[in-house]
Amino acid sequence: MTKPVPPIAPKHPKRIEQLGHVRVDDYAWMKDDNWQTVLRDPFAVRADVRVHLEAENAYTAAMLASTEPLQAAMFAEMKGRIKEDDSSVPTPDGVWDYYARYEMGAQHPIHARRPRGADAGEQVLLDEDVEARGKAFFQVGGADHSPDHALYAFAVDEQGSEVYRIHVKDLVTGAVLPQPAESSTGGFVWSPDSHWLFWIWRDDHGRPAKIFRRPARGGSADDVLVYEEPDDGFFLSLGVTTSDAFIVISSGDHETSEVLLIPAEDPTAAPRVVEPRTPGLRYDLEHWDGRFMIHTNADGAVDFKVMEAPLSDPSRRTWTDWAPHRPGRYIVGIGAFKDWFVQLVRENASNSILLTERGSGAEHTIGFDEDAYALGLSGGYEFDTTTLRFVYESPTTPRQWYDYDMATRARTLRKTQEVPSGHDPASYVTRRLYARAADGAEVPITVLARADTPIDGSAPLLLYGYGAYGIPMEPHFSIRNLSLVDRGWVWATAHVRGGSEKGWGWFLDGRGARKTNSFTDFIACAEHLIAGGYGQAGRIVAYGGSAGGMLMGAIANMRPDLWAGIIGAVPFVDVLNTMSDVSLPLTPPEWPEWGNPLEDETAYRTIAAYSPYDNVTAKPYPAVLATGGLSDPRVTYWEPAKWVAKLREFTTGDAPILLKINMDAGHGGASGRFEFLKEIALDYAFAVWALDRGWRD
């Protein structure tokens, strides 16, 4: 049988001179100069680019044809672990309970409500499956009812480009109002009096740039500019304090933030700055007990603290400590109820919830005892309540929703995630290990395996990592990962620096000039797992997506001998070129994370030394699967395409380099809960195929 022949990408050298350095990019042609149009209309991509990507997809399909039965089996397993007619725990708001539910076989949910405490009287607010019919991609971003329960707003993306259209539905007549808000990020809030809709506009570069206000039933002619962001590098978000006293505009990048407030009693007032942006100062706030509670890193509080300020003057000069900084005790976030203040706290990769009673100041903590678990808050609508909802899970324990009475400390289990095909937590083990990095740092690893899997080096190992933006890889329950674990694999997550598993300092120690700590941490975790019998060199598949895809590209260059395969999902691998292209949506906002190689010589040298695409050299690379989305605004399609072309050019081994581009989707992959699973099944089947050297059959 003739083996498939990989596409050979033509080379069109492009000379780039920057800060006195010269580099040549042979595959720069893969970037369509008309990319902004492609984000909104994937069919507009340049013809030669489309032909090349389709050839790559055909080659990948041919190479992985032998895995199609395995893909189908894994997809069926994953789907079998999903309760097809699942529904969320209702969230009360006044006289209504709001919830989402699925019909059997549906890809998308129904948003609905019914009278509070009742089991009947459902009113459908939005049926996503109906709206998605005939569309290659359909994704709802924000969706929320007006506080007076008369209207329902929902944001829709039909390209995967994260450019949303915000519709408003009249819940009395059932009619969708004309003139939706166009070119939005999907972010919006209702004013607490229900008279106004505030929404975020996205510019042609894909950046959140302006905030508009329109009457609740208004159209584009009624839009009024509320705020315009002067810095291309700042993101925008909207919120409302849980007290409903203030509309909140938040602006910031990865190291600096600014908050503006609009009093809810005067929603057309100009927003007022709390504290003008100061480089390095991050803060957000809540309104509680007649004051502002400010969550901040002020005064060198690396792991954050809580300060308080008067309503009359919340500027920095009035802030005083309320919950002082304790190094190693990271305050992840805050929340407020009428009589209770809430802090989500993380210490040594484990979360807990700290509650403080108004008046008495009495504190108590909600925590759990498993070695590795995830614990988070589930938001609600009501302020004057003693009920807090939280969600608990672990790699072995399906997700559980609890309603917690903060006054009596009684826990009520509202729901446990059902696994229709069956799941016995006792059949699995979760362990928390620590790998010692070269500089002595202790890097946490979360391990999941079947209880009967031998830990003697014979089991195949998948090692997952991310390590960027301070985003932790929390030890969640996954119906997907079990399809490898049940086949005797060990699944391990390396909590490398760049995340915030061990506090905000853990993040700071894996960004900018210290980015390579993320890469060496991951390698240290692999070596620790090998030493402990959880795997062996050459029989490990590494897996990471987006910024975790950068991690994959770096460790492929640094230690290709460790891996049987590498999966880079929407991988950010062309770091130097992307961070030098100010037209791209995320370039200015990302400079605090990676550095600005256009103006900073040190940043240029640092990025150039690790950027995966720029450091591909002649060596025997393992099998690689890179995936992407044609309309992805975060990691553009040409990054994985260029990386694959260069890897294929330079590898000295026989392991194949594969590319799979979803021609109808963006950063998150396919829309729909089942279609997305098919992409995951492809990744996992590739892992098995790579370990078995399936291309040699």
NUVOLO-605939 format. One line per 5 residues: their letters; for each residue x, y, z of C-alpha. Coordinates in nm, 3 decimals, always signed. Layout:
NUVOLO-605939
A) X/Y/Z; ...;
***
This chain:
NUVOLO-605939
MTKPV) +0.000/+0.000/+0.000; +0.135/+0.343/-0.097; +0.194/+0.568/+0.199; +0.043/+0.917/+0.187; +0.284/+1.188/+0.080;
PPIAP) +0.293/+1.503/+0.295; +0.234/+1.841/+0.131; +0.555/+2.031/+0.070; +0.493/+2.397/+0.141; +0.665/+2.628/-0.107;
KHPKR) +0.926/+2.862/+0.038; +0.902/+3.234/-0.031; +1.175/+3.392/+0.180; +1.075/+3.713/+0.353; +1.358/+3.918/+0.500;
IEQLG) +1.273/+4.091/+0.826; +1.502/+4.349/+0.986; +1.422/+4.447/+1.342; +1.628/+4.626/+1.606; +1.939/+4.550/+1.405;
HVRVD) +1.860/+4.180/+1.379; +1.778/+4.007/+1.052; +1.568/+3.693/+1.018; +1.422/+3.518/+0.717; +1.074/+3.366/+0.725;
DYAWM) +1.023/+3.117/+0.443; +0.657/+3.056/+0.521; +0.529/+3.408/+0.593; +0.316/+3.378/+0.277; +0.069/+3.159/+0.468;
KDDNW) -0.065/+3.468/+0.644; -0.351/+3.608/+0.438; -0.312/+3.987/+0.439; -0.690/+3.998/+0.430; -0.710/+3.812/+0.762;
QTVLR) -0.958/+4.052/+0.923; -1.210/+3.961/+0.655; -1.132/+3.591/+0.698; -1.222/+3.617/+1.068; -1.574/+3.723/+0.972;
DPFAV) -1.599/+3.510/+0.657; -1.372/+3.200/+0.649; -1.459/+3.146/+0.282; -1.269/+3.466/+0.197; -0.928/+3.310/+0.266;
RADVR) -0.681/+3.343/-0.023; -0.708/+3.057/-0.274; -0.350/+2.930/-0.245; -0.375/+2.924/+0.134; -0.701/+2.730/+0.119;
VHLEA) -0.554/+2.477/-0.124; -0.254/+2.422/+0.103; -0.463/+2.385/+0.420; -0.701/+2.144/+0.252; -0.403/+1.938/+0.133;
ENAYT) -0.272/+1.928/+0.491; -0.612/+1.814/+0.617; -0.628/+1.543/+0.353; -0.281/+1.418/+0.445; -0.367/+1.407/+0.815;
AAMLA) -0.690/+1.221/+0.743; -0.502/+0.968/+0.529; -0.227/+0.916/+0.786; -0.477/+0.868/+1.068; -0.722/+0.660/+0.865;
STEPL) -0.627/+0.349/+1.063; -0.735/+0.525/+1.383; -1.087/+0.598/+1.264; -1.237/+0.299/+1.450; -1.053/+0.410/+1.765;
QAAMF) -1.173/+0.768/+1.715; -1.530/+0.642/+1.678; -1.498/+0.424/+1.988; -1.353/+0.707/+2.197; -1.620/+0.948/+2.075;
AEMKG) -1.890/+0.698/+2.167; -1.735/+0.653/+2.512; -1.714/+1.026/+2.576; -2.067/+1.081/+2.453; -2.184/+0.790/+2.669;
RIKED) -2.049/+0.969/+2.976; -2.267/+1.274/+2.906; -2.622/+1.287/+3.034; -2.782/+1.390/+2.708; -3.089/+1.549/+2.869;
DSSVP) -2.883/+1.720/+3.138; -2.994/+2.039/+3.309; -2.829/+2.291/+3.536; -2.923/+2.357/+3.897; -3.181/+2.638/+3.880;
TPDGV) -3.059/+2.977/+3.996; -3.327/+3.180/+4.174; -3.393/+3.547/+4.101; -3.705/+3.697/+4.250; -4.014/+3.506/+4.138;
WDYYA) -3.825/+3.297/+3.880; -3.577/+3.010/+3.866; -3.339/+3.037/+3.569; -3.161/+2.735/+3.421; -3.029/+2.566/+3.108;
RYEMG) -3.113/+2.218/+2.985; -3.051/+1.987/+2.690; -3.285/+1.778/+2.481; -3.173/+1.426/+2.389; -2.926/+1.444/+2.103;
AQHPI) -2.906/+1.823/+2.105; -2.570/+1.990/+2.042; -2.671/+2.315/+2.214; -2.874/+2.399/+2.525; -3.214/+2.554/+2.588;
HARRP) -3.216/+2.857/+2.819; -3.534/+2.862/+3.025; -3.710/+2.973/+3.341; -4.002/+2.862/+3.553; -4.177/+2.999/+3.863;
RGADA) -3.952/+2.983/+4.166; -3.966/+2.652/+4.346; -4.198/+2.499/+4.086; -4.142/+2.196/+3.864; -4.378/+2.314/+3.591;
GEQVL) -4.458/+2.631/+3.397; -4.140/+2.644/+3.188; -4.084/+2.940/+2.956; -3.816/+2.892/+2.690; -3.595/+3.199/+2.661;
LDEDV) -3.359/+3.074/+2.390; -3.332/+2.743/+2.208; -2.974/+2.738/+2.079; -3.024/+2.421/+1.875; -3.302/+2.586/+1.677;
EARGK) -3.093/+2.897/+1.618; -2.791/+2.686/+1.511; -2.972/+2.494/+1.237; -2.801/+2.522/+0.901; -2.497/+2.697/+1.042;
AFFQV) -2.147/+2.547/+1.029; -2.060/+2.725/+1.353; -2.282/+2.865/+1.627; -2.176/+2.982/+1.971; -2.364/+3.182/+2.233;
GGADH) -2.143/+3.401/+2.449; -2.317/+3.607/+2.716; -2.688/+3.553/+2.780; -2.889/+3.716/+3.058; -3.234/+3.841/+3.148;
SPDHA) -3.305/+4.200/+3.243; -3.350/+4.254/+3.618; -3.722/+4.319/+3.567; -3.748/+3.980/+3.388; -3.907/+4.138/+3.077;
LYAFA) -3.621/+4.103/+2.826; -3.350/+3.851/+2.740; -3.021/+3.944/+2.573; -2.791/+3.693/+2.409; -2.468/+3.727/+2.209;
VDEQG) -2.409/+3.503/+1.905; -2.092/+3.421/+1.708; -2.153/+3.242/+1.378; -1.793/+3.228/+1.249; -1.580/+3.124/+1.548;
SEVYR) -1.405/+3.462/+1.526; -1.544/+3.584/+1.861; -1.718/+3.872/+1.686; -2.066/+3.866/+1.837; -2.406/+4.008/+1.754;
IHVKD) -2.617/+4.088/+2.063; -2.990/+4.026/+2.025; -3.267/+4.128/+2.266; -3.584/+3.923/+2.299; -3.914/+4.048/+2.443;
LVTGA) -4.021/+3.778/+2.688; -4.385/+3.886/+2.681; -4.437/+3.872/+2.305; -4.154/+3.629/+2.222; -4.030/+3.862/+1.948;
VLPQP) -3.661/+3.932/+1.892; -3.622/+4.308/+1.864; -3.473/+4.460/+1.548; -3.125/+4.613/+1.518; -2.899/+4.396/+1.732;
AESST) -2.572/+4.537/+1.861; -2.310/+4.451/+1.598; -1.936/+4.379/+1.619; -1.936/+4.305/+1.989; -1.699/+4.106/+2.208;
GGFVW) -2.012/+3.940/+2.346; -1.977/+4.132/+2.672; -2.279/+4.323/+2.802; -2.472/+4.407/+3.119; -2.817/+4.538/+3.198;
SPDSH) -2.847/+4.845/+3.416; -3.007/+4.740/+3.748; -3.317/+4.947/+3.663; -3.356/+4.745/+3.340; -3.375/+5.060/+3.128;
WLFWI) -3.036/+5.031/+2.957; -2.808/+4.778/+2.790; -2.434/+4.846/+2.811; -2.222/+4.657/+2.558; -1.861/+4.630/+2.434;
WRDDH) -1.771/+4.703/+2.072; -1.484/+4.521/+1.899; -1.276/+4.709/+1.641; -1.145/+4.582/+1.306; -0.833/+4.449/+1.478;
GRPAK) -1.053/+4.232/+1.699; -0.987/+4.438/+2.013; -1.244/+4.559/+2.266; -1.228/+4.935/+2.211; -1.551/+5.108/+2.314;
IFRRP) -1.847/+5.073/+2.548; -2.186/+5.186/+2.429; -2.520/+5.228/+2.605; -2.855/+5.191/+2.437; -3.213/+5.186/+2.565;
ARGGS) -3.323/+4.836/+2.658; -3.547/+4.823/+2.351; -3.335/+5.053/+2.138; -3.134/+5.010/+1.821; -2.809/+5.126/+1.667;
ADDVL) -2.936/+5.482/+1.621; -2.979/+5.505/+1.997; -2.626/+5.394/+2.090; -2.436/+5.643/+2.306; -2.060/+5.617/+2.357;
VYEEP) -1.991/+5.569/+2.729; -1.620/+5.493/+2.727; -1.341/+5.465/+2.471; -1.022/+5.279/+2.565; -0.715/+5.486/+2.472;
DDGFF) -0.465/+5.199/+2.502; -0.459/+4.928/+2.231; -0.308/+4.693/+2.489; -0.597/+4.706/+2.737; -0.894/+4.471/+2.751;
LSLGV) -1.241/+4.586/+2.855; -1.509/+4.413/+3.059; -1.842/+4.507/+3.211; -2.005/+4.407/+3.536; -2.240/+4.511/+3.813;
TTSDA) -2.159/+4.494/+4.182; -2.356/+4.219/+4.356; -2.533/+4.491/+4.557; -2.667/+4.632/+4.226; -2.543/+4.973/+4.336;
FIVIS) -2.283/+5.027/+4.063; -2.217/+4.943/+3.700; -1.850/+4.852/+3.668; -1.619/+4.912/+3.372; -1.289/+4.727/+3.406;
SGDHE) -0.991/+4.804/+3.184; -0.651/+4.641/+3.200; -0.375/+4.425/+3.064; -0.182/+4.144/+3.231; -0.015/+4.371/+3.485;
TSEVL) -0.216/+4.694/+3.521; -0.585/+4.764/+3.574; -0.828/+5.050/+3.611; -1.189/+5.051/+3.730; -1.458/+5.304/+3.647;
LIPAE) -1.798/+5.321/+3.817; -2.141/+5.440/+3.713; -2.397/+5.472/+3.995; -2.694/+5.247/+3.925; -2.929/+5.519/+4.042;
DPTAA) -2.799/+5.740/+3.758; -2.705/+5.501/+3.474; -2.658/+5.779/+3.217; -2.393/+5.949/+3.430; -2.034/+5.964/+3.309;
PRVVE) -1.818/+5.686/+3.453; -1.589/+5.783/+3.743; -1.238/+5.644/+3.777; -1.166/+5.476/+4.110; -0.786/+5.496/+4.082;
PRTPG) -0.612/+5.597/+3.758; -0.408/+5.323/+3.594; -0.063/+5.290/+3.744; +0.184/+5.047/+3.582; +0.201/+4.730/+3.787;
LRYDL) -0.104/+4.809/+4.005; -0.390/+4.562/+3.969; -0.723/+4.595/+4.146; -1.090/+4.505/+4.128; -1.363/+4.574/+4.378;
EHWDG) -1.696/+4.488/+4.538; -1.946/+4.705/+4.725; -2.018/+4.572/+5.073; -2.135/+4.706/+5.409; -2.129/+5.070/+5.304;
RFMIH) -1.777/+5.068/+5.156; -1.570/+4.940/+4.868; -1.373/+4.619/+4.920; -1.068/+4.627/+4.695; -0.881/+4.315/+4.585;
TNADG) -0.533/+4.433/+4.493; -0.161/+4.375/+4.468; -0.085/+4.723/+4.604; +0.222/+4.774/+4.824; +0.401/+4.470/+4.684;
AVDFK) +0.123/+4.226/+4.779; +0.228/+3.965/+4.523; -0.043/+3.720/+4.630; -0.297/+4.001/+4.672; -0.477/+4.140/+4.972;
VMEAP) -0.813/+4.304/+5.044; -0.834/+4.673/+5.128; -1.130/+4.895/+5.204; -1.218/+5.247/+5.092; -1.505/+5.490/+5.154;
LSDPS) -1.777/+5.533/+4.892; -1.721/+5.908/+4.889; -1.358/+5.883/+4.780; -1.231/+5.539/+4.676; -0.899/+5.665/+4.535;
RRTWT) -0.575/+5.491/+4.628; -0.486/+5.738/+4.904; -0.788/+5.623/+5.107; -0.725/+5.247/+5.083; -0.652/+5.072/+5.411;
DWAPH) -0.577/+4.705/+5.476; -0.871/+4.482/+5.565; -0.722/+4.137/+5.489; -0.344/+4.186/+5.483; -0.111/+4.015/+5.240;
RPGRY) +0.025/+3.674/+5.337; +0.289/+3.540/+5.098; +0.194/+3.198/+4.959; -0.174/+3.254/+5.035; -0.314/+3.377/+4.705;
IVGIG) -0.650/+3.555/+4.720; -0.791/+3.451/+4.383; -1.105/+3.662/+4.398; -1.373/+3.818/+4.615; -1.751/+3.829/+4.634;
AFKDW) -2.015/+3.989/+4.852; -2.359/+3.921/+4.996; -2.556/+4.150/+5.224; -2.423/+3.990/+5.544; -2.123/+3.795/+5.418;
FVQLV) -1.795/+3.865/+5.242; -1.635/+3.586/+5.039; -1.274/+3.519/+4.944; -1.156/+3.235/+4.720; -0.809/+3.144/+4.847;
RENAS) -0.542/+2.919/+4.694; -0.249/+2.772/+4.888; -0.009/+2.520/+4.739; -0.239/+2.439/+4.446; -0.552/+2.380/+4.661;
NSILL) -0.851/+2.614/+4.689; -1.065/+2.702/+4.988; -1.346/+2.951/+5.051; -1.311/+3.199/+5.338; -1.631/+3.361/+5.468;
TERGS) -1.653/+3.670/+5.691; -1.975/+3.773/+5.865; -2.077/+4.138/+5.858; -2.092/+4.294/+6.199; -1.922/+4.026/+6.405;
GAEHT) -1.627/+3.977/+6.170; -1.640/+3.603/+6.247; -1.466/+3.388/+5.987; -1.489/+3.028/+5.878; -1.354/+2.823/+5.586;
IGFDE) -1.494/+2.570/+5.341; -1.236/+2.314/+5.233; -1.192/+1.951/+5.128; -0.943/+1.674/+5.203; -0.863/+1.504/+4.869;
DAYAL) -0.503/+1.521/+4.752; -0.603/+1.719/+4.444; -0.939/+1.885/+4.378; -1.103/+2.189/+4.221; -1.329/+2.419/+4.421;
GLSGG) -1.500/+2.725/+4.275; -1.784/+2.967/+4.331; -2.099/+2.953/+4.122; -2.248/+3.297/+4.078; -2.606/+3.387/+4.161;
YEFDT) -2.840/+3.681/+4.119; -2.940/+3.755/+4.478; -2.755/+3.975/+4.727; -2.978/+3.949/+5.036; -2.938/+3.576/+5.094;
TTLRF) -2.740/+3.341/+5.316; -2.703/+3.085/+5.036; -2.368/+3.047/+4.862; -2.337/+2.800/+4.575; -2.006/+2.629/+4.514;
VYESP) -1.883/+2.352/+4.285; -1.649/+2.073/+4.392; -1.479/+1.805/+4.180; -1.158/+1.610/+4.145; -1.005/+1.393/+3.874;
TTPRQ) -1.185/+1.093/+4.029; -1.497/+1.268/+4.166; -1.765/+1.395/+3.925; -1.872/+1.757/+3.965; -2.095/+1.835/+4.263;
WYDYD) -2.304/+2.149/+4.315; -2.368/+2.253/+4.675; -2.587/+2.521/+4.827; -2.419/+2.633/+5.146; -2.596/+2.825/+5.422;
MATRA) -2.334/+3.070/+5.539; -2.514/+3.130/+5.868; -2.584/+2.770/+5.974; -2.295/+2.613/+5.776; -2.530/+2.348/+5.639;
RTLRK) -2.439/+2.200/+5.302; -2.709/+2.085/+5.062; -2.596/+1.875/+4.767; -2.805/+2.004/+4.477; -2.663/+1.792/+4.198;
TQEVP) -2.393/+1.539/+4.117; -2.276/+1.511/+3.759; -2.425/+1.195/+3.614; -2.214/+0.959/+3.407; -2.476/+0.744/+3.230;
SGHDP) -2.227/+0.480/+3.118; -2.114/+0.440/+3.478; -1.824/+0.568/+3.687; -1.677/+0.421/+4.005; -1.439/+0.669/+4.174;
ASYVT) -1.286/+0.380/+4.369; -1.154/+0.236/+4.042; -0.920/+0.534/+4.004; -0.648/+0.704/+4.203; -0.542/+1.067/+4.209;
RRLYA) -0.206/+1.167/+4.348; -0.031/+1.499/+4.398; +0.341/+1.476/+4.329; +0.616/+1.739/+4.327; +0.905/+1.762/+4.084;
RAADG) +1.216/+1.957/+4.177; +1.312/+2.208/+3.909; +1.675/+2.292/+3.837; +1.651/+2.606/+4.054; +1.496/+2.413/+4.344;
AEVPI) +1.131/+2.509/+4.285; +0.879/+2.237/+4.373; +0.649/+2.192/+4.074; +0.311/+2.026/+4.150; +0.192/+1.739/+3.934;
TVLAR) -0.160/+1.594/+3.944; -0.176/+1.228/+3.840; -0.484/+1.026/+3.745; -0.472/+0.651/+3.676; -0.681/+0.342/+3.720;
ADTPI) -0.619/+0.179/+4.055; -0.495/-0.133/+3.876; -0.256/+0.045/+3.638; +0.100/-0.068/+3.715; +0.334/+0.210/+3.822;
DGSAP) +0.649/+0.040/+3.697; +0.725/+0.240/+3.385; +0.524/+0.015/+3.156; +0.214/+0.234/+3.129; +0.188/+0.495/+2.854;
LLLYG) +0.188/+0.849/+2.992; +0.016/+1.165/+2.873; +0.160/+1.482/+3.023; -0.050/+1.796/+2.992; +0.061/+2.153/+3.054;
YGAYG) -0.025/+2.519/+3.001; +0.166/+2.771/+3.213; +0.062/+3.123/+3.108; -0.140/+3.432/+3.208; -0.172/+3.315/+3.566;
IPMEP) -0.439/+3.064/+3.459; -0.426/+2.754/+3.679; -0.482/+2.405/+3.544; -0.711/+2.296/+3.822; -0.769/+1.923/+3.881;
HFSIR) -1.116/+1.891/+3.731; -1.317/+1.580/+3.658; -1.304/+1.504/+3.285; -1.528/+1.265/+3.096; -1.279/+1.291/+2.811;
NLSLV) -0.956/+1.191/+2.984; -1.105/+0.863/+3.102; -1.093/+0.731/+2.745; -0.714/+0.717/+2.775; -0.700/+0.629/+3.144;
DRGWV) -0.936/+0.334/+3.093; -0.693/+0.206/+2.827; -0.418/+0.187/+3.086; -0.272/+0.534/+3.036; -0.152/+0.759/+3.316;
WATAH) -0.280/+1.115/+3.277; -0.061/+1.378/+3.445; -0.093/+1.755/+3.457; +0.224/+1.956/+3.516; +0.138/+2.275/+3.707;
VRGGS) +0.432/+2.467/+3.567; +0.528/+2.824/+3.640; +0.330/+3.076/+3.442; +0.008/+2.947/+3.600; -0.105/+3.055/+3.948;
EKGWG) -0.136/+2.716/+4.115; +0.113/+2.823/+4.385; +0.016/+3.190/+4.390; +0.062/+3.496/+4.174; +0.438/+3.477/+4.221;
WFLDG) +0.422/+3.136/+4.048; +0.281/+3.319/+3.749; +0.534/+3.602/+3.761; +0.817/+3.347/+3.772; +0.704/+3.203/+3.437;
RGARK) +0.652/+3.509/+3.220; +0.863/+3.760/+3.029; +1.235/+3.718/+3.094; +1.158/+3.408/+3.305; +0.935/+3.233/+3.050;
TNSFT) +1.176/+2.946/+3.004; +1.096/+2.832/+3.360; +0.767/+2.700/+3.219; +0.955/+2.482/+2.972; +1.219/+2.349/+3.210;
DFIAC) +0.949/+2.284/+3.474; +0.759/+2.067/+3.225; +1.072/+1.868/+3.143; +1.147/+1.831/+3.515; +0.796/+1.694/+3.566;
AEHLI) +0.847/+1.440/+3.287; +1.175/+1.325/+3.439; +1.020/+1.302/+3.787; +0.736/+1.090/+3.653; +0.983/+0.864/+3.473;
AGGYG) +1.184/+0.822/+3.793; +0.866/+0.736/+3.983; +0.758/+0.464/+3.740; +0.472/+0.660/+3.586; +0.621/+0.638/+3.236;
QAGRI) +0.942/+0.610/+3.043; +1.133/+0.830/+2.802; +1.009/+0.795/+2.447; +0.670/+0.665/+2.565; +0.521/+0.996/+2.673;
VAYGG) +0.279/+1.206/+2.472; +0.289/+1.577/+2.560; -0.030/+1.782/+2.518; -0.100/+2.153/+2.540; -0.312/+2.416/+2.370;
SAGGM) -0.290/+2.786/+2.286; -0.013/+2.925/+2.510; +0.027/+2.562/+2.619; +0.101/+2.495/+2.253; +0.400/+2.727/+2.286;
LMGAI) +0.509/+2.502/+2.572; +0.475/+2.205/+2.336; +0.684/+2.371/+2.068; +0.957/+2.463/+2.316; +0.987/+2.118/+2.474;
ANMRP) +0.990/+1.960/+2.127; +1.297/+2.167/+2.045; +1.463/+2.116/+2.385; +1.405/+1.745/+2.453; +1.260/+1.562/+2.154;
DLWAG) +1.391/+1.232/+2.296; +1.138/+1.234/+2.580; +0.826/+1.223/+2.364; +0.656/+0.964/+2.148; +0.423/+1.237/+2.028;
IIGAV) +0.327/+1.598/+2.082; -0.020/+1.748/+2.044; -0.021/+2.125/+1.995; -0.382/+2.244/+1.994; -0.415/+2.593/+1.842;
PFVDV) -0.048/+2.638/+1.937; +0.102/+2.983/+1.987; +0.438/+2.897/+1.833; +0.531/+3.191/+1.608; +0.595/+3.416/+1.905;
LNTMS) +0.852/+3.655/+1.763; +0.655/+3.735/+1.449; +0.322/+3.762/+1.628; +0.457/+3.989/+1.901; +0.605/+4.208/+1.626;
DVSLP) +0.277/+4.249/+1.436; +0.077/+4.532/+1.592; -0.220/+4.470/+1.362; -0.304/+4.138/+1.528; -0.578/+4.140/+1.794;
LTPPE) -0.371/+4.029/+2.090; -0.026/+4.173/+2.018; -0.029/+4.497/+2.223; -0.226/+4.336/+2.509; +0.025/+4.050/+2.519;
WPEWG) +0.342/+4.259/+2.549; +0.331/+4.258/+2.931; +0.324/+3.878/+2.918; +0.600/+3.812/+2.666; +0.776/+4.145/+2.608;
NPLED) +0.776/+4.392/+2.319; +1.035/+4.284/+2.060; +0.964/+4.591/+1.846; +1.114/+4.831/+2.098; +1.296/+4.627/+2.362;
ETAYR) +1.626/+4.466/+2.260; +1.626/+4.238/+2.565; +1.272/+4.121/+2.490; +1.371/+4.052/+2.129; +1.665/+3.837/+2.233;
TIAAY) +1.463/+3.655/+2.500; +1.176/+3.567/+2.266; +1.409/+3.482/+1.978; +1.588/+3.234/+2.204; +1.276/+3.026/+2.276;
SPYDN) +1.013/+3.104/+2.009; +0.934/+2.751/+1.889; +0.903/+2.836/+1.519; +1.232/+3.026/+1.517; +1.421/+2.750/+1.697;
VTAKP) +1.329/+2.451/+1.481; +1.656/+2.288/+1.381; +1.775/+1.959/+1.234; +1.691/+1.685/+1.485; +1.466/+1.377/+1.505;
YPAVL) +1.137/+1.531/+1.617; +0.866/+1.303/+1.755; +0.530/+1.267/+1.584; +0.343/+1.599/+1.601; -0.024/+1.685/+1.559;
ATGGL) -0.093/+2.058/+1.534; -0.451/+2.180/+1.516; -0.606/+2.518/+1.447; -0.913/+2.709/+1.337; -0.934/+2.919/+1.022;
SDPRV) -1.123/+3.202/+1.195; -0.927/+3.193/+1.520; -0.855/+3.552/+1.635; -0.627/+3.446/+1.921; -0.385/+3.202/+1.761;
TYWEP) -0.417/+3.263/+1.390; -0.432/+2.962/+1.159; -0.095/+3.038/+1.000; +0.094/+2.974/+1.325; +0.039/+2.596/+1.332;
AKWVA) +0.059/+2.585/+0.951; +0.401/+2.752/+0.942; +0.527/+2.544/+1.234; +0.429/+2.218/+1.067; +0.594/+2.322/+0.740;
KLREF) +0.919/+2.406/+0.915; +0.918/+2.093/+1.135; +0.861/+1.879/+0.829; +1.148/+2.053/+0.651; +1.400/+2.006/+0.933;
TTGDA) +1.316/+1.680/+1.110; +1.576/+1.408/+1.062; +1.350/+1.128/+1.183; +1.064/+0.938/+1.023; +0.790/+1.043/+1.266;
PILLK) +0.516/+1.228/+1.076; +0.424/+1.593/+1.129; +0.050/+1.647/+1.091; -0.177/+1.953/+1.064; -0.554/+1.964/+1.110;
INMDA) -0.727/+2.299/+1.048; -1.098/+2.333/+1.120; -1.212/+2.538/+0.822; -1.535/+2.643/+0.996; -1.424/+2.732/+1.350;
GHGGA) -1.196/+2.942/+1.568; -0.995/+2.916/+1.887; -1.236/+2.692/+2.076; -1.273/+2.439/+1.798; -1.604/+2.302/+1.680;
SGRFE) -1.926/+2.433/+1.829; -2.172/+2.192/+1.983; -2.103/+1.962/+2.275; -2.072/+1.648/+2.060; -1.887/+1.787/+1.757;
FLKEI) -1.618/+1.917/+1.991; -1.574/+1.565/+2.132; -1.488/+1.437/+1.786; -1.189/+1.673/+1.781; -1.077/+1.548/+2.124;
ALDYA) -1.118/+1.187/+2.010; -0.890/+1.265/+1.715; -0.626/+1.406/+1.953; -0.641/+1.102/+2.180; -0.637/+0.854/+1.892;
FAVWA) -0.328/+1.032/+1.762; -0.167/+0.984/+2.105; -0.224/+0.608/+2.089; -0.109/+0.596/+1.724; +0.207/+0.795/+1.803;
LDRGW) +0.295/+0.570/+2.096; +0.242/+0.261/+1.881; +0.440/+0.412/+1.590; +0.132/+0.356/+1.376; +0.286/+0.519/+1.070;
RD) +0.524/+0.223/+1.038; +0.243/-0.029/+0.988;
***
